[in-house]
Amino acid sequence: IMKLISKFFRRKKSIGQDDLVRPYCIRAKQAILHQDLTKAIAYLNCGIKVAPDRLSLYLQRAQILQYGMDNCSRALEDYRYILKELESKPDQDLASKCKQAMRDMMDPGHVEMR
């Protein structure tokens, strides 16, 4: 009986940021697969509201804006934001993706979807 009672009162797993953001990421990917980029952006915006420090969401949004919607000025805002944030918490992979995308903006002849 004590085992059953302790199981019942066992503390539930706390919900983390990953758990909160995951549904938005899944829906954004589904929207991309259905070529509904506006909806994908909307889901990523929701994810960013839930987890504003998750820079990968900004990168995904910027890549959709740049490569999918040809909105380079809006994408550039996200890339600049990411690079500014990376000054305090470096991430070479993320920084190189941003810098490459920014170079692609300057040389649209060699752009390829990532």
ZILINQUI-V824006 format. One record per residue. SS is DSSP state (@ for helix, = for strand, . for the rest). PHI is phi as a letter, one per 40 degrees, with the letter a starting at -180 (none if undefined). D_LAST is the distance of its C-alpha to the last C-alpha in Angstrom with 2 decimals. Layout:
# ZILINQUI-V824006
ss=SS phi=PHI d_last=D_LAST
ss=SS phi=PHI d_last=D_LAST
This chain:
# ZILINQUI-V824006
ss=. phi=none d_last=56.41
ss=@ phi=c d_last=55.14
ss=@ phi=c d_last=51.99
ss=@ phi=c d_last=51.32
ss=@ phi=c d_last=51.97
ss=@ phi=c d_last=49.73
ss=@ phi=c d_last=46.88
ss=@ phi=c d_last=47.42
ss=@ phi=c d_last=47.37
ss=. phi=d d_last=44.54
ss=. phi=c d_last=42.06
ss=. phi=c d_last=38.96
ss=. phi=c d_last=35.56
ss=. phi=c d_last=34.40
ss=. phi=c d_last=31.32
ss=. phi=b d_last=28.65
ss=@ phi=d d_last=25.78
ss=@ phi=d d_last=23.37
ss=@ phi=c d_last=25.61
ss=@ phi=c d_last=25.60
ss=@ phi=c d_last=21.87
ss=@ phi=d d_last=20.84
ss=@ phi=d d_last=22.09
ss=@ phi=c d_last=20.11
ss=@ phi=c d_last=16.81
ss=@ phi=c d_last=17.84
ss=@ phi=c d_last=18.86
ss=@ phi=c d_last=15.72
ss=@ phi=c d_last=13.73
ss=@ phi=c d_last=16.60
ss=@ phi=c d_last=16.53
ss=@ phi=c d_last=12.92
ss=@ phi=c d_last=14.08
ss=. phi=c d_last=17.07
ss=. phi=f d_last=15.18
ss=. phi=b d_last=17.19
ss=@ phi=c d_last=14.92
ss=@ phi=c d_last=18.14
ss=@ phi=c d_last=19.14
ss=@ phi=c d_last=15.85
ss=@ phi=c d_last=16.44
ss=@ phi=c d_last=20.04
ss=@ phi=c d_last=19.38
ss=@ phi=c d_last=17.22
ss=@ phi=d d_last=20.11
ss=@ phi=c d_last=22.52
ss=@ phi=c d_last=20.73
ss=@ phi=c d_last=20.85
ss=@ phi=c d_last=24.54
ss=@ phi=c d_last=25.21
ss=. phi=b d_last=23.39
ss=. phi=c d_last=23.08
ss=. phi=c d_last=22.52
ss=. phi=c d_last=19.35
ss=@ phi=c d_last=16.92
ss=@ phi=c d_last=13.85
ss=@ phi=c d_last=14.78
ss=@ phi=c d_last=14.84
ss=@ phi=c d_last=11.36
ss=@ phi=c d_last=10.11
ss=@ phi=c d_last=12.55
ss=@ phi=c d_last=11.67
ss=@ phi=c d_last=8.02
ss=@ phi=c d_last=9.76
ss=@ phi=c d_last=12.51
ss=@ phi=c d_last=10.88
ss=@ phi=c d_last=8.44
ss=@ phi=c d_last=10.43
ss=. phi=b d_last=13.85
ss=. phi=f d_last=14.18
ss=. phi=b d_last=15.95
ss=@ phi=c d_last=15.26
ss=@ phi=c d_last=18.50
ss=@ phi=c d_last=17.85
ss=@ phi=c d_last=14.37
ss=@ phi=c d_last=16.23
ss=@ phi=d d_last=18.77
ss=@ phi=c d_last=16.45
ss=@ phi=c d_last=15.02
ss=@ phi=c d_last=18.69
ss=@ phi=c d_last=19.86
ss=@ phi=d d_last=17.61
ss=@ phi=c d_last=18.76
ss=@ phi=c d_last=22.29
ss=@ phi=c d_last=22.26
ss=@ phi=c d_last=21.03
ss=. phi=c d_last=24.22
ss=. phi=c d_last=26.23
ss=. phi=a d_last=24.02
ss=. phi=d d_last=21.83
ss=. phi=a d_last=18.56
ss=@ phi=c d_last=17.28
ss=@ phi=c d_last=13.87
ss=@ phi=c d_last=13.25
ss=@ phi=c d_last=14.96
ss=@ phi=c d_last=13.04
ss=@ phi=c d_last=9.63
ss=@ phi=c d_last=11.74
ss=@ phi=c d_last=13.46
ss=@ phi=c d_last=10.66
ss=@ phi=c d_last=9.43
ss=@ phi=c d_last=13.17
ss=@ phi=c d_last=13.70
ss=@ phi=d d_last=11.31
ss=@ phi=c d_last=13.68
ss=@ phi=c d_last=16.55
ss=. phi=b d_last=15.46
ss=@ phi=c d_last=13.94
ss=@ phi=c d_last=14.95
ss=@ phi=b d_last=12.18
ss=. phi=c d_last=9.15
ss=. phi=b d_last=6.34
ss=. phi=c d_last=3.80
ss=. phi=c d_last=0.00
